[in-house]
């Protein structure tokens, strides 16, 4: 945790999540959101003590079903900007918050107003936070209603404030899911077309130390060189990363072999592979002495790919991939790629909604953003010399 100096950081999040900021679209309702949210925060902040420092965790606003839309994430970013103006408040850093909640299997729906209070208190304990700031939003006709709640750890005491804004074009473009609600419940939800930002970083030893740099597709890395991947899906997705090495073998880099962690990845959250918190401190994959072309395959899908999951099970049993398994895996990835390009492809329970305003892609720094319909597949080559 760290004290956020973060008005700039929060506004940066707003620029990423809100297309109207970057493209000069309709902004009336979003400017209204700023002023109403600031007023609501002043109303609930009376719960905070005036004479001692406290830690506050801000969680994205969910909708009635417990999912998070782009508008809910935007509201959380704007709320952080309000919270960090309070002189006695330390804000739980957003990346750390996401990591802890994922590790403890705490869902976004656990923060909804009708959720189990014990789950909320568990989350506060995990985050080592004194207070939780969150809320809900509900679209009703031509307005979107917000409820802001500030909850005290231990007692569960809460201050609540509500307001509404007009649902204009800019707001409607943000009502697609970043975090999907749990359970199908027989309804179809709107999601943006698939977007996955990724970057491959590398480092190599030099006489004077270590050089770290971004590795581009097809560039060279020598034996002993190290690489890692970072990625961020725009919306909840299942992500798979495989390596086909220079000798023809294949292995899974993500999900992690032998580690019981799902490869369902949260929208708007940055992931790094290998993750040192999971793999005992390792931050890099290291190239061996077998030169040739190494091929990384990155797959992201709005639904789990059952055939790939079965191949992963076989790879786990065999402690790696044989030629036959590698061929099966490539065949399945080609099928995913064909479906990703197929304009008639649908996924049960999901409907793509293309915003009228140009979208801002997710970002992991530099790197590349993959775009498709319900899935994307990328082959990334490393020339190993």
Secondary structure by P-SEA (a helix, b strand, c coil): ccccccaaaaaaaaaaaccccccccccaaaaaaaaaaaaaaaaacccccccccbbbbbbccccccccccaaaaaaaaaaaaaaaaccccccccaaaaaaaaaaaccccccccccccaaaaaaaaaaacccbbbcbbbbbcccbbbbbbbbbbcccccbbbbbbcccccaaaaaaccccccccccccbbbbbccbbbbbbbbbccccccbbbbbbbccccccccccccccccccccbbbbbbbbbccccbbbbccccccccccccccccbbbbcccccccccccbbbbcccccbbbbbbbbcccccaaaaaaaaaaaaaccccaaaaaaaaaaaaaaaaaaaccccccccbbbbbbccccccccccbbbbbbbccbbbbbbbbbcc
